[in-house]
Amino acid sequence: MVVPTLEDYRFNCYKLLFYKMCEFPHFMKLSVSLLWALTGFGTSS
């Protein structure tokens, strides 16, 4: 039986954090583009 060490736990935390950081900008970009579409700024050009 393998007991997870502190290093493994830390690595998993970093991996999860990195995944969140990769997902977040995409979500923000989607929200901003949606907001622009709703307010009509996207069609003003």
C-alpha positions in Angstrom: 0.0 0.0 0.0 1.4 3.3 -1.1 0.9 6.2 1.4 0.7 9.6 -0.4 3.4 11.9 0.8 3.3 15.6 1.3 5.0 16.1 -2.0 2.4 14.1 -3.9 -0.4 16.1 -2.2 1.4 19.4 -3.0 1.8 18.3 -6.6 -1.9 17.5 -6.9 -2.8 20.9 -5.5 -0.5 22.7 -8.0 -1.9 20.6 -10.8 -5.5 21.5 -9.8 -4.5 25.2 -9.4 -2.8 25.2 -12.8 -5.9 23.7 -14.4 -8.1 26.4 -12.8 -5.8 29.1 -14.0 -6.0 27.7 -17.5 -9.8 27.5 -17.4 -10.4 30.9 -15.8 -9.1 33.2 -18.6 -11.2 31.2 -21.1 -14.3 31.7 -18.9 -13.5 35.5 -18.5 -13.0 35.9 -22.3 -16.4 34.2 -22.9 -18.1 36.4 -20.4 -16.6 39.6 -21.9 -17.5 38.6 -25.4 -21.0 37.8 -24.3 -21.3 41.1 -22.5 -20.1 43.0 -25.6 -22.6 41.1 -27.8 -25.4 42.0 -25.4 -24.5 45.7 -25.1 -24.1 46.0 -28.9 -20.4 47.1 -28.9 -19.6 44.1 -31.1 -21.7 45.4 -33.9 -20.8 49.1 -33.7 -17.6 48.7 -35.7 
